[in-house]
Amino acid sequence: MLTEDASTASLIERAADCWRRISAAQRELLEIFTELDRRGIWHDAGAHDMAHWVGNAFGLSRYRASRWLDAGRTLRELPRIAEAFEQGDLSVYKVEELARFATPEEEDAILEWAKEEPSGAIKAEADRRRGSDAEEVASMEERRWLGWRHGDDGRSFYLQAGLPSADGAIVAEALDELVRDIPPLPDEGTEQLIGARRADALVALCSTRLGQVDPDRAGVVVHAQLETLLDAEAVATTSDGAIVPAPAVQRLLCNGSVRTLIEDADGAVIGVTKTTRDPSPWMMRQLRYRDGTCRFPNCHLRRFTQAHHVEWWSRGGRSELGNLILVCTFHHKLVHERGWGVKRRDDGAIHWFRPDGTRYRAGPAAA
């Protein structure tokens, strides 16, 4: 328990002591992992390999578990680096990187260098030395993986992956290319975090793929009670427990590859929507021919476009050309989840409205 009269020097010494004890425990833990791996404990535990077992048992990502296991094996051949790690002179992050390239022959020189360098510099040296190492490339190929999980009681979705660098470069370039093609939502501008734009690009890419599946197959199944469709504050759930707010349900009902099970308060199914809201393939071709691009002002996006029911499908709007406009996935979300409105006049003109009801016009006056 800390007290207000504890001197700064005493606190620093206590912190250093904690660090030494943590380092010693981490060193011991890596040694134990190495021995458990040697004994093949993961074989009968329903795990793919030892990294999978460690991740499940101790809540580590597969990537981190793999790095710790590699470090534990290598430290058996690097006694001086192992001793420095145990005494707190090297962090586990430095040891992870040193294990990638240090050899018994150069251990002494590398150890003295590593004590003075930040972990980023050690990683850079490991990357430089192992960049052309065929064995490590093959190992990463074997360890490639992608996983996801729901967090925040089903309200968030987290995606993690580990890929060989060549495959990762393909993914990164594809997402960044889509980022350049996809317009930001109004009021977000072009300076928003690149991470948010990449997330938008990934969702758009997957939405397009779901739109291409067999219409008799539901890409997403949503369970919603009847009042969810009428209450903007209510939520539905997917089959795997993800929370779907009512506005998102309305958007999926409008155009998603989704089957919605409408239930009563006891969970009994009282209605099942079609997998798609129509329009039929011929109607979509005609809609794309008529509208050409997303009908949001100055969007002009042809990729990742969907049919939006001007009078929402969930409110009785019909799937007919007079009630449909072409919108990109982002401006579709604008209507259903950000409170914007859109109307189609008899002459075909499309008017957009901000959440406060004011007319939106592109150009300097819209800023």
N, C-alpha and C positions, 0 to 999 in steps of 0.2 A: 504494500500500500504506500503510495507516494504521500509525502507530507510537504506542506508549504515551506518549511525551513530547510528542506533538502538542498544541499549546495549543487550548483551546476556540475562541478567536477565529479561529485559523487554519482550524479545521475549518468554522466558520460561513462564512468567506470562500470556502472551497473549495466548500461547498454552494451558495452564491449564484452562484459562477462556473458550476457545473454546471447550475444552473437557467437561467442566461442562455443557455448553449449549447443546452440542450434546447429552450428557447422559440424560439431562432433556427432550429433544425432543424425544429421543428413548423411554424413560419411558412413555411419553404421547402417542406416537404412538402405543405401545403395548396395552395400555388401550383402545385406540380407536378401534384397531383391535378386542379386546375382546368384546366390545360393539356391533360392527358391526356383529360379529359372532353370538352373542346372538339374534340379530334381524334377522338373517338368510338372510343377504343381497345377499349372493352368489346364493341362490336358483333360482332367476330369471335372473342371469347374465351369464348363459351358463357354469357355473363352476361345477366341480365335488364336491367340498367342499370349505371351507373357505381358506385352504392353496392354492388351485388352484387359487382362486380369488385374493389372495394377491400376488401370484407369477406373475399372468398376469398383475395386476395393477401396481406393483412396481418393476418388473424385478428381483425378488428373485427366487432362486431355490425352488423347492417344499420342499426339506429337510429343508432349512433355514426358509421358511415360517412356516412350521409345528413346528419347534423349538420355533420360536418367539411367535406363538399362544399359545403353551403350557406354555411358560414362562409368558405371559400376564395373563392367567387364574390363574396360581399359585400365582403370586404376589399379587393378591387380598387377599390372606390369609397370606401373609408374609409382613406386613407393614414396618418393620424395614429394611429388605433387599430391599424393593421397594424404601424406602427413601434414602438408601445408593447408590442405582443405580442412582436415580435422581440427587444426588449431585456429581456424578462422582467417588465415592469411589469403585464402582464395574463396570466392563465393561459388555456390553451386552452378551459377550461370557461366562463370569463367571456366569451371571444370568441364561443363558440358562441351564447350568449344575446344578446349585443350585436348579433350579425349578424341577429337576428330582428326588430329594431326600429330600430336606429340609422340615421340618414340623414346625408348629407354636410352638410346645413344645421345640424344640431345636434351634429355630431361633437365639437367642442371641449368643450362643456359636458358631454356624456355621458361623455367620456373622463375628465375630472377626477373626476366622480362615481363612475365604475366603479372607479377605482383604490382608492377608500376603502371600497367596499361589498363584502360577501362575495358569492360567486357565487350563493347562494340568493336574495339580495335582487334581484340582476340578473335571475334567472330569473322571480321574481315579477313584476317590472316588465314583462318580455317577455310573460308570460302575460296580464297586465292589458291591455297594448296590443294584443296579437294575438288576444285572446279572441273578438272579433267579426269577425276578418279572414276574409272568405269565401275568399280565395285560399289562405291557409294551411290552412284546413279542407279545401278541395278537394285540396291537395297531400298532406295526411295521408291522405285517402281513397285517393289513388293509391298511396301508399306502405304501405298496410296489409299486414301479413304475419304469419304464424305459422310457427315452425319448431321443430324439436327435434333433439336429438343425444344419444348415449349417451356416458357418461364412466366413469372408474374401471374401464377394461377391461370395459365392458358391464354393470357393476353399478349404475350410476346413470342416470337419465333426466332431461335438462334441457329445459325448455320455455321459449321466448321468444316474445314477440309485440309488435307495435306496432299500435295501433288508434286511429281517431279517438276523441276523448273521449266522444262520445255512445254509441258502441258499447262502449267500455270501461266506461262506467257501467252498461250492461246486464249485462255479464259480472260486474262486481264485485258488483252487487246480487244477481244470481242465486246466486253462490257464497256470499255472506254469508247469504242466506236459507236455503240448504241447511245451512250451518254451524249455524244455530239449530235446525234440525230433526234433525240427526244427533247421536246421543249419543257422548260420548267413550268410549274404551276404559277398562276398570277401571284404577285406579291412576294415570290421567292427569289426572283431575279436570277442572274447567272453566276452570282458569287456564293451561292450556298455550298455547303461542304460537299466535296467530291464523293465522299462516302454515301451520302444520301442519294446523290444522282445515280451512283452505281447500283444501289439497292433498287431504285426505280427501274433501271434498265433490266435487272435480273427478273423482276416481277413481270415486266412487259414481255420479255422473252418467253417466260414460262406460260403466261396467259395466252400468247399466240399458239404455243404448242397444244395447250388444252383445247383451244378452239378448233384444232385439226383432228381431234380424236373422233372415234366412231360416235355419232350422236346418241346411240343407244347405251353408251357407256358413260357413267357419271364421273367426271374428273374429280369433283369434290361433292361430298354428301353433307348437307347441313340439316340439323334438327332444330326446328323452331316451333314454339308454341304460337297459337293464332294471334295472341295479343302482341307478340314480338313484331309482327308485321305492321302493327298500328301504333306502337309505342317507340318513339325515337330513343328512349333511354334503356330499352330492354336489350337483351343479348340472346343469341343462339349459340349452338356449339357444332363443331364438325364431329365426325365419327371418332377421331382420335383425341377429342377433348379440347380443341382450340376454341377460344372465345371469339365469336363473330358479332360485333355490334350491329344493331338494327340497320343503320344506314348502309353498312357493307352488305348485309343480307339483301337489301333493296337493289343494290348495284348488281349483285350476283343473279338475282331474279331477272334483272333486265336483260342480261346478255351472257352469263357465264356458262361454262360447261359444268353445270351443277344440278344436282337433284335435291330438292328441298322437301323434307318430310315435315308436314305440318301436324302438330300434336296437340292434344288437350292437356290439361293440367296434370293428369296422371300418366302422361307419356304415351297414351294410345294414339296411333296414327289415324288422323281424320282426313288427310288429303296428301297426295303426292304430286308435285309439279313435274312437268316434262323435264327431260335432261337439258334441253335447250329451249329458249323462249321463242323458237323459230327466230328470225325469219328463215325461210327455206333457202337452200343454196341459190336458187334462181333469183330470189328476192335480194339476197346479199349482193349478187353480181350486179343487179340493177341499181341497188343503193350505191355501190362503189362507182358505178358508171355515172350516176346522177350527181353525187356529191364530190367524188374524186378524192378529196382529202378530208381530214378532220375539220369540222365546221366551226371550231373556235377561231376567233379573229387572228389572222396571220400565223396560224399553226402550220398549215400546209403539210402535215405529216400523213404519209400514205401507209407507212408500216404501223403495225400494232393498233389498227383501228377496229372499232366495234360498232354495232348498231345500238343506238340509244332510243328508247321509247320516250318521245316528248311528253306524252301522258303516260306515266309510269305503268309498266305491265302489272305491277302489284296493286295498282289502283284502278285497274280495268282497261288500261290502254291496249289497243289492238296492235298486232304485228302486221301492219300494212304500211306501204311506202309513205302515205301521207302523215303517219305518226312516227316515222323513223328519221333519224339523222345519223350521219357517220361522225364518230368522235374517237380520238385516240384514248388509250387506257387511262392516261393521266387526267384528261379533261372529263372523262366519264366519272372518275372519282371525285372531281371537282363538284359535280352536280349532286351526287348521292351522299357524299361524306363531308363536304365543306359548305353546304348550304347555298350554292349557286343555283340560278334558275335559267332555263332556256325555253324559248318559244319559237315556233315556226309559223310564219304568216302564210296567208293563202297564196301570195305571190312567190313563195319559196324563200323569202328572206328570213335569216336566223338572227334573233335578238337574244343576247346574253345579259344576265342580271346578277349583280353582286348580292351577297347574303342580305344586305340591308334593303334590297329591292331596287336600287338605282341601276340604270342602264349602263352596261359596260361597253365602251368603245375603245378600240385599239388606237395607239398613237400617244403623243405627249400628254394629251388630256387624261389618259387612263393612268398615268403614273401616280 
